[in-house]
């Protein structure tokens, strides 16, 4: 951080719109207003949706202003507590569920994100981070983990004895598949990358293949599509057992063409799922305390965030990319 004529400032990676690179700029350090806190970011996840925001004009309606600071997966330490927030204490470790009650979110809309060292947040976001969970894992959980958990459990209803399909074993899919396994489900996964398919044993999968359609004879009751590349959604519809449920999470493409015949004849249910609640995050942190949910991560410095986005663009990532801020 550095001093400026406008007061204390800090460096943050700023988003200016579609097809424009992030730029490292001086911005004022945030202060806590009424009902707000300021969090010193210790770790910030880099997500494929950040790439989509940079590359796809269809994402621009999510941004009420530019420039702004991206970064919606964050964990850190409280450094300022505003009026009405005295039930929180400076120094507490927290993870930040990104979505606000009005649908706005940290890293979108009015709320700058964690691609800078300080962020504002509210009660709607704050979840205490257990001492057993590191900041890197705690940050990853706030979106990749939270989104995975909600889609698989809260929306999809994964439970012991159910037969579950997972499409995509990247950051979200790995977590979703592992959560389902820990809950006692029989889990089959589809993953395009041969290298990523090698994670099947550590996740505890009953089977893994390039396409979910290869498990059509397994009578999958639930399929969660964490990839969302159009063809993956169509394959899920064709593969589900009668009265099965597809939960769509991935937004690799914003359109998909699916056959209506299996939807009608098999009486399928299709649901959408995004992010999650503070309660979902608390439940996920409780799972993480056991040490049995440790998805692969690639730790980087904040200076490497643009390079990390390029790696995601090229598909050159196995684990979740997390930027770690030094004390």
C-alpha positions as a Markdown table, in Angstrom:
| # | Residue | x | y | z |
|---|---|---|---|---|
| 1 | Unk | 0.0 | 0.0 | 0.0 |
| 2 | Unk | 1.1 | 3.6 | -0.6 |
| 3 | Unk | 0.1 | 7.0 | 0.4 |
| 4 | Unk | -1.4 | 9.4 | -2.1 |
| 5 | Unk | -2.9 | 12.9 | -2.0 |
| 6 | Unk | -6.3 | 11.3 | -1.6 |
| 7 | Unk | -5.2 | 9.3 | 1.4 |
| 8 | Unk | -4.1 | 5.7 | 1.6 |
| 9 | Unk | -4.2 | 3.7 | -1.6 |
| 10 | Unk | -3.5 | 0.2 | -2.6 |
| 11 | Unk | -2.7 | -1.7 | -5.9 |
| 12 | Unk | -5.5 | -3.7 | -7.4 |
| 13 | Unk | -6.2 | -5.5 | -10.7 |
| 14 | Unk | -9.0 | -3.5 | -12.4 |
| 15 | Unk | -11.5 | -4.8 | -14.9 |
| 16 | Unk | -12.5 | -2.3 | -17.7 |
| 17 | Unk | -14.8 | -4.4 | -19.8 |
| 18 | Unk | -14.9 | -7.2 | -22.4 |
| 19 | Unk | -11.7 | -7.9 | -24.4 |
| 20 | Unk | -9.7 | -5.5 | -22.3 |
| 21 | Unk | -6.9 | -6.8 | -20.1 |
| 22 | Unk | -6.8 | -6.3 | -16.3 |
| 23 | Unk | -4.7 | -3.3 | -15.3 |
| 24 | Unk | -2.8 | -2.9 | -12.0 |
| 25 | Unk | -3.9 | 0.5 | -10.6 |
| 26 | Unk | -3.8 | 2.6 | -7.5 |
| 27 | Unk | -7.2 | 2.7 | -5.8 |
| 28 | Unk | -8.3 | 4.1 | -2.5 |
| 29 | Unk | -8.2 | 1.6 | 0.4 |
| 30 | Unk | -11.8 | 0.8 | 1.4 |
| 31 | Unk | -13.3 | 1.9 | 4.7 |
| 32 | Unk | -16.1 | 0.2 | 6.6 |
| 33 | Unk | -19.4 | 2.0 | 6.4 |
| 34 | Unk | -22.4 | 1.3 | 8.6 |
| 35 | Unk | -23.2 | -2.5 | 8.5 |
| 36 | Unk | -19.9 | -3.2 | 6.8 |
| 37 | Unk | -16.4 | -4.6 | 7.6 |
| 38 | Unk | -13.1 | -4.4 | 5.9 |
| 39 | Unk | -11.2 | -7.7 | 5.3 |
| 40 | Unk | -7.5 | -7.9 | 4.7 |
| 41 | Unk | -7.4 | -10.5 | 1.9 |
| 42 | Unk | -5.1 | -13.4 | 2.6 |
| 43 | Unk | -6.1 | -15.6 | -0.4 |
| 44 | Unk | -8.1 | -15.0 | -3.5 |
| 45 | Unk | -9.2 | -17.7 | -6.0 |
| 46 | Unk | -8.9 | -17.2 | -9.7 |
| 47 | Unk | -12.0 | -18.6 | -11.4 |
| 48 | Unk | -12.9 | -19.5 | -15.0 |
| 49 | Unk | -15.9 | -17.1 | -14.7 |
| 50 | Unk | -13.3 | -14.3 | -14.5 |
| 51 | Unk | -12.1 | -15.4 | -17.9 |
| 52 | Unk | -15.6 | -15.4 | -19.2 |
| 53 | Unk | -16.2 | -11.9 | -17.8 |
| 54 | Unk | -13.1 | -10.7 | -19.7 |
| 55 | Unk | -13.9 | -12.5 | -23.0 |
| 56 | Unk | -17.6 | -12.8 | -23.3 |
| 57 | Unk | -19.8 | -9.6 | -23.7 |
| 58 | Unk | -22.8 | -11.6 | -22.5 |
| 59 | Unk | -21.4 | -11.2 | -19.0 |
| 60 | Unk | -21.4 | -7.4 | -19.0 |
| 61 | Unk | -24.9 | -7.0 | -17.5 |
| 62 | Unk | -23.5 | -8.4 | -14.3 |
| 63 | Unk | -21.3 | -5.3 | -13.9 |
| 64 | Unk | -23.1 | -2.1 | -12.9 |
| 65 | Unk | -19.8 | -0.1 | -13.2 |
| 66 | Unk | -16.4 | -0.2 | -14.6 |
| 67 | Unk | -13.6 | 0.0 | -13.8 |
| 68 | Unk | -13.8 | -2.4 | -10.8 |
| 69 | Unk | -11.8 | -5.0 | -9.1 |
| 70 | Unk | -12.5 | -8.6 | -9.9 |
| 71 | Unk | -12.1 | -11.6 | -7.5 |
| 72 | Unk | -15.0 | -13.3 | -5.9 |
| 73 | Unk | -13.3 | -16.1 | -3.9 |
| 74 | Unk | -11.8 | -14.6 | -0.8 |
| 75 | Unk | -10.7 | -15.4 | 2.7 |
| 76 | Unk | -8.8 | -13.2 | 5.2 |
| 77 | Unk | -8.8 | -11.3 | 8.5 |
| 78 | Unk | -11.0 | -8.6 | 9.7 |
| 79 | Unk | -9.1 | -5.3 | 10.0 |
| 80 | Unk | -12.0 | -2.8 | 10.5 |
| 81 | Unk | -15.5 | -3.2 | 11.9 |
| 82 | Unk | -18.2 | -0.6 | 11.1 |
| 83 | Unk | -21.1 | 0.7 | 13.1 |
| 84 | Unk | -23.7 | -2.1 | 13.8 |
| 85 | Unk | -21.1 | -4.8 | 13.2 |
| 86 | Unk | -19.8 | -5.1 | 16.8 |
| 87 | Unk | -20.6 | -8.8 | 16.9 |
| 88 | Unk | -17.5 | -9.2 | 14.7 |
| 89 | Unk | -14.0 | -8.5 | 16.0 |
| 90 | Unk | -10.9 | -7.2 | 14.4 |
| 91 | Unk | -8.5 | -10.2 | 13.9 |
| 92 | Unk | -11.1 | -12.8 | 13.2 |
| 93 | Unk | -10.5 | -15.2 | 10.4 |
| 94 | Unk | -13.3 | -15.3 | 7.8 |
| 95 | Unk | -14.4 | -16.6 | 4.5 |
| 96 | Unk | -16.6 | -14.5 | 2.3 |
| 97 | Unk | -19.7 | -16.0 | 0.6 |
| 98 | Unk | -19.8 | -13.6 | -2.4 |
| 99 | Unk | -23.5 | -13.1 | -3.1 |
| 100 | Unk | -25.5 | -10.3 | -1.5 |
| 101 | Unk | -29.3 | -10.6 | -0.6 |
| 102 | Unk | -30.1 | -8.3 | -3.6 |
| 103 | Unk | -28.2 | -10.6 | -6.0 |
| 104 | Unk | -25.2 | -8.4 | -6.2 |
| 105 | Unk | -21.9 | -10.0 | -5.3 |
| 106 | Unk | -18.3 | -9.3 | -4.3 |
| 107 | Unk | -16.2 | -9.0 | -7.4 |
| 108 | Unk | -19.2 | -7.9 | -9.4 |
| 109 | Unk | -21.7 | -5.0 | -9.3 |
| 110 | Unk | -21.0 | -2.5 | -6.6 |
| 111 | Unk | -18.6 | -4.6 | -4.6 |
| 112 | Unk | -14.9 | -4.7 | -5.5 |
| 113 | Unk | -13.3 | -8.1 | -5.2 |
| 114 | Unk | -10.1 | -9.7 | -3.9 |
| 115 | Unk | -7.7 | -9.0 | -6.7 |
| 116 | Unk | -6.6 | -6.3 | -4.4 |
| 117 | Unk | -5.5 | -6.5 | -0.7 |
| 118 | Unk | -8.6 | -5.0 | 1.0 |
| 119 | Unk | -12.3 | -5.5 | 0.5 |
| 120 | Unk | -15.6 | -4.4 | 2.0 |
| 121 | Unk | -18.2 | -7.0 | 3.1 |
| 122 | Unk | -21.4 | -7.3 | 5.1 |
| 123 | Unk | -23.1 | -9.8 | 7.4 |
| 124 | Unk | -24.5 | -11.5 | 4.4 |
| 125 | Unk | -21.0 | -12.5 | 3.3 |
| 126 | Unk | -19.1 | -13.3 | 6.5 |
| 127 | Unk | -18.5 | -16.9 | 7.7 |
| 128 | Unk | -16.0 | -17.7 | 10.5 |
| 129 | Unk | -13.1 | -19.7 | 9.1 |
| 130 | Unk | -12.1 | -22.6 | 11.3 |
| 131 | Unk | -8.5 | -22.7 | 12.5 |
| 132 | Unk | -8.1 | -26.1 | 10.9 |
| 133 | Unk | -8.8 | -24.6 | 7.4 |
| 134 | Unk | -6.1 | -22.6 | 5.7 |
| 135 | Unk | -6.8 | -19.3 | 4.0 |
| 136 | Unk | -6.1 | -20.8 | 0.6 |
| 137 | Unk | -8.6 | -23.6 | 1.1 |
| 138 | Unk | -11.0 | -21.2 | 2.8 |
| 139 | Unk | -10.9 | -18.8 | -0.2 |
| 140 | Unk | -11.4 | -21.6 | -2.8 |
| 141 | Unk | -14.4 | -22.8 | -0.8 |
| 142 | Unk | -16.2 | -19.5 | -1.1 |
| 143 | Unk | -17.0 | -20.0 | -4.7 |
| 144 | Unk | -15.6 | -23.2 | -6.2 |
| 145 | Unk | -16.5 | -25.0 | -3.0 |
| 146 | Unk | -19.7 | -23.2 | -2.3 |
| 147 | Unk | -21.0 | -23.5 | -5.8 |
| 148 | Unk | -20.1 | -27.2 | -5.9 |
| 149 | Unk | -21.7 | -27.9 | -2.5 |
| 150 | Unk | -24.9 | -26.1 | -3.2 |
| 151 | Unk | -25.4 | -27.7 | -6.6 |
| 152 | Unk | -24.6 | -31.2 | -5.4 |
| 153 | Unk | -26.3 | -31.2 | -2.0 |
| 154 | Unk | -28.7 | -28.4 | -1.5 |
| 155 | Unk | -30.1 | -28.4 | -5.0 |
| 156 | Unk | -29.2 | -31.8 | -6.3 |
| 157 | Unk | -29.9 | -33.8 | -3.1 |
| 158 | Unk | -26.9 | -36.0 | -3.3 |
| 159 | Unk | -26.9 | -38.5 | -0.4 |
| 160 | Unk | -25.8 | -42.0 | 0.7 |
| 161 | Unk | -26.9 | -44.7 | -1.8 |
| 162 | Unk | -27.7 | -42.4 | -4.7 |
| 163 | Unk | -26.1 | -42.8 | -8.1 |
| 164 | Unk | -24.6 | -39.5 | -9.2 |
| 165 | Unk | -22.9 | -38.3 | -12.3 |
| 166 | Unk | -20.4 | -35.4 | -12.4 |
| 167 | Unk | -19.4 | -33.6 | -15.6 |
| 168 | Unk | -16.0 | -31.8 | -15.4 |
| 169 | Unk | -13.4 | -32.6 | -12.7 |
| 170 | Unk | -11.8 | -29.1 | -12.7 |
| 171 | Unk | -12.0 | -26.9 | -9.6 |
| 172 | Unk | -15.7 | -27.2 | -9.1 |
| 173 | Unk | -16.3 | -30.7 | -10.3 |
| 174 | Unk | -13.5 | -32.3 | -8.2 |
| 175 | Unk | -15.0 | -30.8 | -5.1 |
| 176 | Unk | -18.6 | -31.7 | -6.0 |
| 177 | Unk | -17.6 | -35.3 | -6.8 |
| 178 | Unk | -15.6 | -35.6 | -3.6 |
| 179 | Unk | -18.4 | -34.2 | -1.5 |
| 180 | Unk | -20.8 | -36.7 | -3.0 |
| 181 | Unk | -18.4 | -39.6 | -2.3 |
| 182 | Unk | -18.0 | -38.4 | 1.3 |
| 183 | Unk | -21.8 | -38.4 | 1.7 |
| 184 | Unk | -21.9 | -42.1 | 0.5 |
| 185 | Unk | -23.1 | -41.7 | -3.1 |
| 186 | Unk | -21.9 | -43.9 | -6.0 |
| 187 | Unk | -20.2 | -41.3 | -8.3 |
| 188 | Unk | -19.3 | -41.5 | -12.0 |
| 189 | Unk | -17.5 | -38.6 | -13.7 |
| 190 | Unk | -16.9 | -37.3 | -17.2 |
| 191 | Unk | -13.7 | -35.4 | -17.9 |
| 192 | Unk | -12.1 | -34.4 | -21.2 |
| 193 | Unk | -8.6 | -34.2 | -19.9 |
| 194 | Unk | -6.8 | -37.6 | -19.7 |
| 195 | Unk | -4.4 | -36.1 | -17.1 |
| 196 | Unk | -7.3 | -35.0 | -14.9 |
| 197 | Unk | -9.0 | -38.4 | -15.2 |
| 198 | Unk | -6.1 | -39.8 | -13.3 |
| 199 | Unk | -7.6 | -38.2 | -10.1 |
| 200 | Unk | -10.4 | -40.8 | -10.1 |
| 201 | Unk | -8.9 | -42.9 | -7.3 |
| 202 | Unk | -8.1 | -40.0 | -5.0 |
| 203 | Unk | -11.6 | -38.7 | -5.4 |
| 204 | Unk | -13.1 | -42.2 | -4.9 |
| 205 | Unk | -15.0 | -42.5 | -8.1 |
| 206 | Unk | -16.9 | -45.6 | -9.2 |
| 207 | Unk | -16.0 | -44.8 | -12.8 |
| 208 | Unk | -14.5 | -42.0 | -15.0 |
| 209 | Unk | -14.7 | -41.5 | -18.8 |
| 210 | Unk | -14.4 | -38.8 | -21.5 |
| 211 | Unk | -18.2 | -38.4 | -21.8 |
| 212 | Unk | -21.0 | -38.9 | -19.3 |
| 213 | Unk | -22.9 | -40.8 | -22.0 |
| 214 | Unk | -20.6 | -43.8 | -21.4 |
| 215 | Unk | -22.5 | -44.3 | -18.1 |
| 216 | Unk | -26.0 | -44.5 | -19.6 |
| 217 | Unk | -26.4 | -48.0 | -18.4 |
| 218 | Unk | -25.7 | -47.0 | -14.7 |
| 219 | Unk | -29.1 | -45.4 | -14.2 |
| 220 | Unk | -27.8 | -42.1 | -12.9 |
| 221 | Unk | -30.4 | -40.4 | -10.7 |
| 222 | Unk | -28.6 | -37.1 | -10.6 |
| 223 | Unk | -26.0 | -35.4 | -12.9 |
| 224 | Unk | -24.4 | -32.2 | -12.1 |
| 225 | Unk | -22.8 | -30.4 | -15.1 |
| 226 | Unk | -19.9 | -28.3 | -13.8 |
| 227 | Unk | -18.6 | -27.7 | -17.3 |
| 228 | Unk | -21.5 | -26.4 | -19.3 |
| 229 | Unk | -20.1 | -26.5 | -22.8 |
| 230 | Unk | -23.4 | -27.2 | -24.5 |
| 231 | Unk | -22.6 | -30.7 | -25.6 |
| 232 | Unk | -22.1 | -31.7 | -22.0 |
| 233 | Unk | -25.6 | -30.5 | -21.1 |
| 234 | Unk | -27.1 | -32.4 | -24.0 |
| 235 | Unk | -25.2 | -35.6 | -23.1 |
| 236 | Unk | -26.5 | -35.3 | -19.5 |
| 237 | Unk | -30.1 | -35.1 | -20.7 |
| 238 | Unk | -29.6 | -38.2 | -22.9 |
| 239 | Unk | -27.9 | -40.1 | -20.0 |
| 240 | Unk | -30.2 | -39.6 | -17.0 |
| 241 | Unk | -32.4 | -42.4 | -15.7 |
| 242 | Unk | -36.1 | -42.0 | -15.6 |
| 243 | Unk | -37.2 | -39.2 | -13.2 |
| 244 | Unk | -33.6 | -38.1 | -13.0 |
| 245 | Unk | -32.4 | -34.6 | -12.3 |
| 246 | Unk | -29.8 | -32.4 | -14.1 |
| 247 | Unk | -28.3 | -29.6 | -12.1 |
| 248 | Unk | -26.6 | -27.1 | -14.5 |
| 249 | Unk | -23.8 | -25.1 | -13.0 |
| 250 | Unk | -21.1 | -24.7 | -15.6 |
| 251 | Unk | -21.3 | -21.7 | -18.0 |
| 252 | Unk | -18.5 | -22.6 | -20.4 |
| 253 | Unk | -21.1 | -21.7 | -23.1 |
| 254 | Unk | -24.2 | -19.6 | -22.5 |
| 255 | Unk | -26.4 | -21.7 | -24.9 |
| 256 | Unk | -27.1 | -25.5 | -25.3 |
| 257 | Unk | -29.2 | -27.4 | -27.7 |
| 258 | Unk | -30.8 | -30.4 | -25.9 |
| 259 | Unk | -33.2 | -33.1 | -27.0 |
| 260 | Unk | -36.7 | -32.6 | -25.7 |
| 261 | Unk | -37.7 | -36.3 | -26.2 |
| 262 | Unk | -35.8 | -37.7 | -23.2 |
| 263 | Unk | -36.9 | -34.7 | -21.1 |
| 264 | Unk | -40.6 | -35.6 | -21.8 |
| 265 | Unk | -40.4 | -39.4 | -22.0 |
| 266 | Unk | -38.2 | -39.8 | -18.9 |
| 267 | Unk | -39.9 | -37.0 | -17.0 |
| 268 | Unk | -36.6 | -35.3 | -16.2 |
| 269 | Unk | -36.1 | -32.3 | -14.0 |
| 270 | Unk | -33.6 | -29.6 | -15.0 |
| 271 | Unk | -32.4 | -27.1 | -12.4 |
| 272 | Unk | -30.0 | -24.3 | -12.4 |
| 273 | Unk | -27.7 | -23.5 | -9.5 |
| 274 | Unk | -25.3 | -20.7 | -8.8 |
| 275 | Unk | -23.1 | -19.8 | -5.8 |
| 276 | Unk | -24.7 | -20.5 | -2.4 |
| 277 | Unk | -25.6 | -19.2 | 1.0 |
| 278 | Unk | -23.7 | -18.6 | 4.2 |
| 279 | Unk | -25.3 | -21.7 | 5.6 |
| 280 | Unk | -23.9 | -23.7 | 2.7 |
| 281 | Unk | -20.4 | -22.3 | 3.3 |
| 282 | Unk | -20.6 | -23.2 | 7.0 |
| 283 | Unk | -21.6 | -26.8 | 6.1 |
| 284 | Unk | -18.7 | -27.0 | 3.7 |
| 285 | Unk | -16.2 | -25.6 | 6.2 |
| 286 | Unk | -17.4 | -28.3 | 8.6 |
| 287 | Unk | -16.6 | -30.9 | 6.0 |
| 288 | Unk | -13.2 | -29.4 | 5.4 |
| 289 | Unk | -12.3 | -29.5 | 9.1 |
| 290 | Unk | -12.0 | -33.3 | 8.8 |
| 291 | Unk | -9.2 | -33.0 | 6.4 |
| 292 | Unk | -10.9 | -35.4 | 3.9 |
| 293 | Unk | -11.8 | -32.7 | 1.4 |
| 294 | Unk | -8.5 | -31.3 | 0.0 |
| 295 | Unk | -8.9 | -30.4 | -3.7 |
| 296 | Unk | -5.7 | -29.7 | -5.6 |
| 297 | Unk | -4.6 | -26.1 | -5.6 |
| 298 | Unk | -1.9 | -24.1 | -7.4 |
| 299 | Unk | -0.8 | -21.2 | -5.2 |
| 300 | Unk | 0.4 | -18.1 | -7.0 |
| 301 | Unk | 1.2 | -14.5 | -6.1 |
| 302 | Unk | -1.2 | -11.6 | -6.8 |
| 303 | Unk | 1.2 | -10.4 | -9.4 |
| 304 | Unk | 0.6 | -13.6 | -11.4 |
| 305 | Unk | -3.2 | -13.2 | -11.6 |
| 306 | Unk | -3.2 | -12.1 | -15.3 |
| 307 | Unk | -1.0 | -15.1 | -16.2 |
| 308 | Unk | -3.3 | -17.3 | -14.2 |
| 309 | Unk | -6.3 | -16.1 | -16.3 |
| 310 | Unk | -4.3 | -16.9 | -19.5 |
| 311 | Unk | -3.7 | -20.4 | -18.1 |
| 312 | Unk | -7.4 | -20.9 | -17.5 |
| 313 | Unk | -8.1 | -19.6 | -21.0 |
| 314 | Unk | -5.8 | -22.3 | -22.5 |
| 315 | Unk | -7.1 | -25.1 | -20.2 |
| 316 | Unk | -3.6 | -25.4 | -18.7 |
| 317 | Unk | -4.8 | -25.9 | -15.1 |
| 318 | Unk | -5.4 | -29.0 | -13.0 |
| 319 | Unk | -6.1 | -27.6 | -9.5 |
| 320 | Unk | -7.7 | -24.4 | -8.4 |
| 321 | Unk | -5.5 | -21.3 | -8.8 |
| 322 | Unk | -5.3 | -19.3 | -5.6 |
| 323 | Unk | -3.4 | -16.0 | -5.2 |
| 324 | Unk | -1.9 | -15.7 | -1.7 |
| 325 | Unk | -1.1 | -12.3 | -0.2 |
| 326 | Unk | 1.9 | -12.1 | 2.0 |
| 327 | Unk | 1.6 | -10.5 | 5.5 |
